């Protein structure tokens, strides 16, 4: 019973860490310095999503939703403009 609880806690922590990694912190480098959705808004690096070998940072969580709706070509174009 005790082993089951410990395992469940460890698994829960791993899942929560993986989910929150899409929005906070991380070891991958930022691929942009401006928000690719709202370029005039500042980014601070706490709201991001993984993309290829790095991460794309945004000005707010709402922009991640908009980013995910873009095609690969649109993402590349927005990312080039936001560097």
C-alpha positions as CSV (number, residue, x, y, z in Angstrom):
1,X,0.0,0.0,0.0
2,X,2.8,2.4,1.0
3,X,4.7,1.7,-2.3
4,X,1.5,2.3,-4.3
5,X,1.0,5.7,-2.7
6,X,4.6,6.7,-3.3
7,X,4.5,5.6,-6.9
8,X,1.2,7.5,-7.4
9,X,2.7,10.6,-5.9
10,X,5.8,10.3,-8.1
11,X,3.8,9.7,-11.2
12,X,1.5,12.7,-10.4
13,X,4.5,15.0,-9.9
14,X,6.0,13.9,-13.2
15,X,2.7,14.5,-15.1
16,X,2.3,17.9,-13.5
17,X,5.8,18.8,-14.3
18,X,5.4,17.9,-18.0
19,X,2.2,19.8,-18.3
20,X,3.5,23.0,-16.7
21,X,6.7,22.8,-18.7
22,X,4.7,24.1,-21.7
23,X,4.0,27.3,-19.9
24,X,6.8,28.0,-17.4
25,X,10.5,27.6,-17.2
26,X,12.5,24.9,-19.1
27,X,16.0,24.3,-20.4
28,X,15.4,24.9,-24.1
29,X,16.4,28.3,-25.4
30,X,13.9,30.8,-26.5
31,X,13.6,31.1,-30.3
32,X,12.1,34.6,-30.3
33,X,12.3,37.9,-28.4
34,X,8.8,39.3,-29.4
35,X,5.4,37.6,-29.2
36,X,4.8,35.9,-32.5
37,X,1.0,36.6,-32.2
38,X,1.1,40.1,-30.8
39,X,4.6,41.4,-31.7
40,X,4.2,44.8,-30.0
41,X,3.6,43.1,-26.6
42,X,6.6,42.1,-24.4
43,X,7.5,38.6,-23.5
44,X,9.1,37.6,-20.2
45,X,9.8,33.9,-20.9
46,X,7.3,32.5,-18.4
47,X,4.6,31.7,-21.0
48,X,5.9,29.4,-23.7
49,X,5.5,26.2,-25.7
50,X,8.1,23.8,-27.1
51,X,8.8,24.1,-30.8
52,X,11.4,22.1,-32.7
53,X,14.7,22.4,-30.8
54,X,13.7,25.3,-28.6
55,X,10.7,27.2,-27.2
56,X,8.5,29.9,-28.4
57,X,7.7,32.6,-25.8
58,X,4.5,34.6,-25.7
59,X,3.0,37.6,-24.0
60,X,0.1,35.6,-22.5
61,X,-1.4,32.2,-22.3
62,X,-4.1,33.1,-24.9
63,X,-1.5,33.5,-27.6
64,X,-0.5,29.8,-27.2
65,X,-4.0,28.9,-28.3
66,X,-3.7,31.1,-31.4
67,X,-0.2,29.7,-32.1
68,X,-1.5,26.2,-32.1
69,X,-4.1,27.0,-34.7
70,X,-1.5,28.2,-37.2
71,X,-0.1,26.1,-40.0
72,X,3.6,25.1,-40.0
73,X,4.3,27.7,-42.7
74,X,2.5,30.4,-40.7
75,X,4.4,29.5,-37.5
76,X,7.7,29.8,-39.4
77,X,6.8,33.2,-40.8
78,X,5.6,34.6,-37.5
79,X,8.7,33.2,-35.8
80,X,11.0,34.9,-38.3
81,X,9.3,38.2,-37.7
82,X,9.5,37.8,-33.9
83,X,13.2,37.2,-33.6
